[in-house]
Amino acid sequence: MAEMIFKRKLYEKMLQWKSERNGSTALLIKGARRVGKSTLALEFAKNEYENYLCIDFIEAPQVVRDLFADISDLDKIFFWLQYHYNVKLVERKSVIIFDEVQNCPLARQAIRKLVNDGRYDYIETGSLISIRKNIQNIRIPSEETRLTLYPLDYEEFRWALGDSVTIPMMKEAFSRKMSMGDAIVRQMMRDFRLYMLVGGMPQAVETYLSTNNLELVDEKKREILELYADDFHKIDPTGRATRIFHSIPGQLGKNASRYNISSVLENNRQSRVEELLQDMEDSQVVLMSYHSNDPNVGMSLFADSNKFKMFLNDTGLFITLAFKDKSATENLIYNKLLNDKLSADLGYVYENIVAQMLKAAGNELFYHTWPTESGKHNYEIDFLLSRGNKICPIEVKSSGYKKHSSLDAFYNKFSDRISSRYLVYTKDFRCEGDILMVPVFMTMFL
């Protein structure tokens, strides 16, 4: 069966690169494994060029890799590539794809000379962590335009389902601050929970569309999670990175103000833990949200690298990881989740989907906590956005909206810094004073 090709928003940015750069830079598409980088690069090459040549550096023979050890004679390199791949390249009308370029560092180093030569365009794909791990003793090209591909966002997921109407309607309702009615919101929430369950990994979406079986979708997600666990084991053969990864749902479920590394790993040097966390963040499999000690514009200046929360890049994977106590997550559990009937507190699931949507929309993730008046508990703002010269605090709830004490306390403390206050939850759009109560499926518009 032919692979499904999904419409991706990054395609428009790739078109912009092709038009504006006109061969003056290579395009590097980075992202986690299995998010569809290679598929997107190939689809773009097929549609936008007269022809293309794709070198998959996972499978490329040594004779191809050796071509980049000496790039003094580009004519010879292009001759051998065309001969080996049986493709006739056309100047300024062809593109060469370096797929999984991290597996051939010399090819990436050659980008500078190849781009300056100007005969063809170049697209590279790779995961950031592997790219960074394989750059020793090579010169990193500055002639790169870098774009990040994430799992399918909610709008892309709706496109995959053949729906191009729902998201524009949501956007209009959000811009008009309009109530949509309980019946419509209930249906929209059910549709959105389907996205949360399936997730945005292309293989999981394809499995759902072809089988309509959530148990088979879960099996596909487990395969991806095993792949990620193997990757983390390569980063750290002791298994510490894998343990950190597997503990993400449990850490969020504790509703603590930070990821407690010491409860997962014992007797670890701080420097080594920081290196592991940086590697995990570079993998783009996980999303890091850092505590902002002084919530204000330029939050990265006041971010605490030792106080953070960790999310998965895909909430579909997160749910499978959270229910990994069985060999397979049964359709019964999925159906209960889909219909909002599972008794477990799913606040941490909603926090993960909000993190995912904010990140996909181009936001860095920050949060803020501080003690209550009694000192026995903490107030917490789940996410902070920077907008102009102001900030927007976000509180996430998995159900109702009767209390928003953290938003109120934050306003009392930082009112002069605040633009808008958002309570993201599962009900209809409404306003309560200056607090905007936003259905979680509208997070992309914040």
C-alpha positions in Angstrom: 0.0 0.0 0.0 1.3 3.4 -1.0 2.4 5.8 1.8 -0.1 8.5 2.6 1.1 12.0 1.9 -0.2 14.6 4.4 -0.5 18.3 3.8 2.0 20.1 6.0 2.3 23.8 6.8 6.0 23.7 6.5 5.6 23.2 2.8 4.7 27.0 2.4 7.9 27.9 4.2 9.9 25.7 1.9 8.4 27.4 -1.1 9.4 30.7 0.5 12.9 29.4 0.9 13.1 28.3 -2.7 11.8 31.6 -4.0 13.7 34.0 -1.8 17.0 32.2 -1.5 17.2 31.0 -5.0 20.0 28.5 -4.3 22.0 30.8 -2.0 21.5 28.5 1.0 20.7 24.8 1.5 17.5 24.0 3.4 17.9 21.9 6.6 14.7 20.3 7.8 15.3 19.1 11.4 13.0 17.4 13.8 12.4 14.2 15.8 12.5 10.9 14.1 9.3 9.7 12.3 7.7 13.2 12.0 7.8 13.0 8.2 11.0 14.9 7.3 12.1 12.6 4.4 8.5 12.3 3.0 8.1 16.1 3.0 11.5 16.7 1.3 10.7 14.1 -1.4 7.2 15.4 -2.0 8.6 19.0 -2.3 11.3 17.8 -4.7 8.8 16.0 -6.9 6.4 18.9 -7.1 8.7 21.9 -7.3 11.6 20.8 -9.5 12.1 19.3 -12.9 13.9 16.3 -11.3 15.7 15.4 -8.1 18.4 13.1 -6.7 18.0 11.7 -3.2 20.9 10.3 -1.2 19.8 8.3 1.8 22.9 8.3 4.0 21.5 5.4 6.1 21.7 3.1 3.0 24.1 4.9 0.7 27.1 2.7 -0.2 30.6 3.6 0.8 31.5 4.7 -2.7 28.9 7.5 -2.5 30.1 8.6 1.0 33.7 8.6 -0.2 32.8 11.2 -2.8 32.6 13.9 -0.1 36.1 13.2 1.3 37.5 15.3 -1.5 35.3 17.9 -3.0 38.0 19.7 -5.1 36.4 18.4 -8.3 32.6 18.9 -8.3 32.2 17.9 -11.9 33.5 14.5 -11.0 31.2 14.2 -8.0 28.1 15.3 -10.0 29.0 12.8 -12.7 29.3 9.9 -10.3 26.1 10.8 -8.5 24.1 11.0 -11.7 25.6 7.7 -12.9 25.0 5.9 -9.6 21.4 7.1 -9.1 20.5 7.1 -12.8 19.3 10.7 -12.7 20.1 13.5 -15.2 20.4 16.8 -13.2 19.5 20.1 -14.8 21.2 23.2 -13.7 18.9 25.5 -11.5 16.0 23.1 -12.1 17.1 20.2 -9.9 17.5 19.6 -6.2 19.8 17.1 -4.4 18.4 15.7 -1.1 20.8 14.7 1.6 18.5 12.5 3.6 19.6 11.7 7.2 22.6 13.9 6.6 23.9 13.3 10.1 25.2 9.9 9.0 27.7 11.5 6.6 29.2 14.6 8.3 31.5 15.3 5.3 28.5 15.7 3.0 27.1 18.4 5.3 30.5 20.1 5.5 30.5 20.1 1.6 27.3 22.2 1.6 29.2 25.4 1.6 31.1 24.7 -1.6 28.0 23.0 -3.2 25.8 26.0 -2.6 28.5 28.5 -3.8 28.8 26.4 -7.0 25.2 27.3 -7.6 24.2 24.6 -10.1 21.6 22.9 -8.0 19.5 23.4 -4.9 20.1 21.3 -1.7 17.7 20.0 1.0 19.1 18.2 4.1 17.1 16.2 6.6 18.2 15.0 10.0 17.5 14.9 13.7 19.2 17.7 15.6 20.8 15.5 18.3 22.4 13.2 15.7 23.6 16.2 13.7 25.2 17.7 16.7 26.8 14.4 17.8 28.4 14.0 14.3 30.1 17.4 13.7 33.4 16.8 15.4 36.3 18.0 13.2 34.1 19.3 10.4 33.2 22.8 9.5 29.5 23.7 10.0 28.1 25.4 6.9 26.6 28.9 7.5 24.8 28.6 4.1 21.8 26.8 5.7 18.2 27.9 6.2 16.9 25.8 9.1 13.3 24.8 9.6 11.8 22.5 12.2 9.1 19.9 11.4 6.8 18.9 14.3 4.2 16.1 14.4 1.0 17.1 12.6 -0.7 19.9 14.5 -4.5 19.9 15.0 -5.2 21.7 11.8 -3.0 19.3 9.8 -4.8 16.4 11.5 -8.2 17.8 10.4 -6.8 18.1 6.9 -5.8 14.5 7.0 -9.4 13.7 7.9 -10.7 15.7 4.9 -11.9 18.6 7.0 -10.8 22.1 6.0 -13.8 23.9 7.6 -13.6 23.4 11.3 -10.3 25.2 12.1 -11.3 28.4 10.2 -14.6 28.4 12.0 -12.8 28.1 15.4 -10.5 30.9 14.4 -13.4 33.2 13.6 -15.1 32.4 16.8 -11.9 33.1 18.8 -11.3 36.4 17.0 -14.9 37.5 17.8 -14.7 36.1 21.3 -17.9 34.3 20.5 -19.7 31.5 22.4 -20.4 28.5 20.2 -22.9 26.7 22.3 -22.5 23.7 24.6 -23.6 21.1 22.0 -21.1 22.3 19.4 -18.3 22.5 22.0 -19.0 18.9 23.2 -18.7 17.6 19.7 -15.6 19.7 19.0 -14.1 18.4 22.2 -14.8 14.8 21.2 -13.1 15.5 17.8 -10.1 17.1 19.6 -9.8 14.1 22.0 -9.5 11.9 19.0 -6.5 14.0 18.0 -5.0 13.7 21.5 -5.4 9.9 21.3 -4.1 9.3 17.8 -1.5 12.1 18.0 0.3 13.7 15.1 2.9 11.1 14.1 2.3 10.4 10.4 2.5 6.6 10.8 -0.1 6.7 13.6 -2.4 8.9 11.6 -2.1 6.7 8.6 -2.9 3.6 10.7 -6.0 5.3 12.1 -7.2 6.4 8.6 -6.6 3.0 7.1 -8.0 0.8 10.0 -10.1 3.0 12.2 -8.7 0.8 15.0 -7.3 2.7 18.0 -5.6 -0.5 19.3 -3.6 -0.8 16.1 -2.8 2.9 16.3 -1.5 2.2 19.8 0.7 -0.6 18.5 2.2 1.8 16.0 2.9 4.4 18.7 4.6 1.8 20.8 6.9 1.0 17.9 7.8 4.7 17.7 8.4 4.9 21.5 10.6 1.9 21.4 12.6 3.6 18.6 13.0 6.7 20.8 14.0 4.6 23.8 16.7 2.9 21.6 17.9 6.3 20.5 18.2 7.5 24.1 20.1 4.3 25.0 22.6 5.3 22.3 22.9 8.7 23.9 23.5 7.1 27.3 24.1 3.3 27.4 23.6 3.3 31.2 19.9 3.8 30.6 19.5 7.0 32.5 18.1 9.0 29.6 15.6 6.2 28.9 14.5 6.3 32.6 14.0 10.0 32.4 12.0 9.6 29.3 9.7 6.9 30.6 9.1 8.9 33.8 7.6 11.9 32.1 3.9 11.0 32.6 4.5 10.0 36.2 6.3 13.2 37.0 3.6 15.4 35.4 0.9 13.3 37.2 2.4 14.2 40.6 1.4 17.8 39.9 4.7 18.9 41.3 6.3 22.3 40.5 9.2 20.6 38.6 10.6 17.4 37.2 12.3 15.7 40.2 15.4 14.2 38.7 16.6 12.8 42.0 13.5 10.6 42.3 14.4 9.0 38.9 18.2 8.9 39.0 20.4 8.5 42.0 23.9 9.7 42.7 24.4 11.5 39.4 26.7 14.4 38.8 24.9 17.7 38.0 27.1 18.3 34.9 26.3 14.8 33.5 22.5 15.3 34.1 22.6 18.6 32.4 24.3 17.1 29.4 21.7 14.3 29.2 18.9 16.8 29.4 20.4 18.9 26.6 20.7 15.8 24.5 17.1 14.9 25.1 15.9 18.4 24.3 18.0 18.3 21.1 16.3 15.1 20.1 13.0 17.1 19.9 11.3 14.1 21.2 10.7 16.0 24.4 9.7 19.6 25.1 11.2 21.5 28.0 9.4 24.2 29.9 11.7 26.2 32.2 10.7 28.0 35.3 10.8 31.8 34.8 12.1 33.3 38.1 11.1 36.8 37.0 8.2 36.5 34.6 8.6 39.4 32.2 9.4 40.0 28.5 12.6 38.2 27.7 11.8 35.3 29.9 14.7 33.3 28.7 16.9 35.8 30.6 15.4 34.6 33.9 14.9 30.9 33.1 16.1 28.5 35.7 17.8 25.6 33.9 17.6 23.5 37.1 13.8 23.9 37.5 11.8 22.5 34.6 9.0 20.4 33.4 9.3 17.9 30.6 6.6 17.0 28.0 6.4 14.8 25.0 6.4 16.3 21.5 3.3 14.3 20.7 0.3 13.8 23.1 -0.7 10.6 21.3 2.7 9.2 22.2 2.3 10.6 25.7 -1.0 8.8 26.3 0.6 5.5 25.1 3.6 6.0 27.4 1.3 6.9 30.3 -0.6 3.6 29.9 2.4 1.4 29.1 1.7 -0.8 32.2 0.0 -3.3 29.8 1.4 -4.8 26.7 -1.2 -2.9 24.6 -3.6 -0.2 25.5 -7.0 -1.7 24.8 -9.7 0.0 22.7 -11.8 0.1 25.9 -9.4 2.6 27.5 -9.2 4.6 24.3 -13.0 4.7 24.0 -13.3 5.9 27.6 -10.7 8.6 27.0 -12.4 9.5 23.7 -15.7 9.9 25.5 -14.2 11.6 28.6 -15.3 8.7 30.8 -12.0 7.6 32.3 -12.0 8.2 36.1 -8.3 9.1 36.2 -7.3 12.7 36.6 -6.2 13.6 33.1 -5.0 17.1 33.9 -1.5 16.2 33.0 -2.7 15.0 29.5 -4.2 18.4 28.8 -1.1 20.1 30.0 0.9 18.1 27.5 -1.4 18.9 24.6 -1.2 22.6 25.5 2.6 22.5 25.6 2.6 20.7 22.2 0.3 23.2 20.6 2.1 26.3 21.9 5.5 24.9 20.8 4.2 24.0 17.3 2.9 27.6 17.1 6.4 28.9 17.6 6.4 29.7 21.3 9.1 28.8 23.8 7.8 27.2 27.0 8.0 28.8 30.4 6.0 28.6 33.7 6.1 30.3 37.1 5.4 29.1 40.6 5.4 30.9 44.0 4.2 30.1 47.5 0.7 30.7 48.7 0.1 33.0 51.7 0.1 30.0 54.0 3.3 28.7 52.5 1.9 25.1 52.4 1.2 25.1 48.7 2.3 26.8 45.5 0.4 29.0 43.0 1.3 27.9 39.5 0.9 29.5 36.1 1.2 26.6 33.7 2.5 28.6 30.7 3.7 32.1 30.0 3.6 33.8 26.6 5.4 36.9 25.6 3.4 39.3 23.5 4.9 42.6 22.5 6.1 44.3 25.8 3.6 42.3 27.9 3.1 38.7 29.0 0.1 36.4 29.0 -0.3 33.9 31.8 -2.1 30.6 31.1 -3.8 28.3 33.5 -4.8 24.8 32.2 -7.8 22.9 33.6 -9.0 19.5 32.5 -12.7 20.3 33.3 -14.4 23.2 34.9 -13.6 26.8 35.6 -15.0 27.7 39.1 -11.6 28.5 40.5 -8.6 30.2 38.9 -6.8 31.3 42.1 -3.4 31.2 40.5 -4.4 33.6 37.7 -5.9 35.9 40.2 -2.8 35.9 42.5 -0.5 36.4 39.5 -2.6 39.4 38.4 -2.3 40.9 41.9 1.4 40.4 41.8 2.3 41.4 38.2 -0.7 43.4 36.9 1.5 46.0 35.1 3.1 43.3 33.0 0.0 41.5 31.8 -1.6 41.8 28.5 -4.3 39.0 28.6 -5.1 36.2 31.0 -6.2 32.8 29.7 -7.9 29.9 31.3 -7.6 26.9 28.9 -10.2 24.3 29.7 -12.8 21.9 28.1 -15.9 24.2 28.0 -17.3 26.9 25.8 -15.6 30.3 25.1 -16.5 32.9 27.7 -15.2 36.0 29.4 -15.1 36.5 33.2 -13.9 40.0 33.8 -10.6 40.3 31.9 -10.0 36.5 32.0 -10.6 34.8 28.6 -11.8 31.2 29.1 -10.7 29.4 26.0 -11.6 25.8 24.8 -8.4 23.8 24.7 -8.7 23.2 21.0 -8.3 27.0 20.5 -4.8 27.0 22.1 -3.2 27.4 18.7 -4.7 30.9 18.5 -3.3 32.3 21.7 
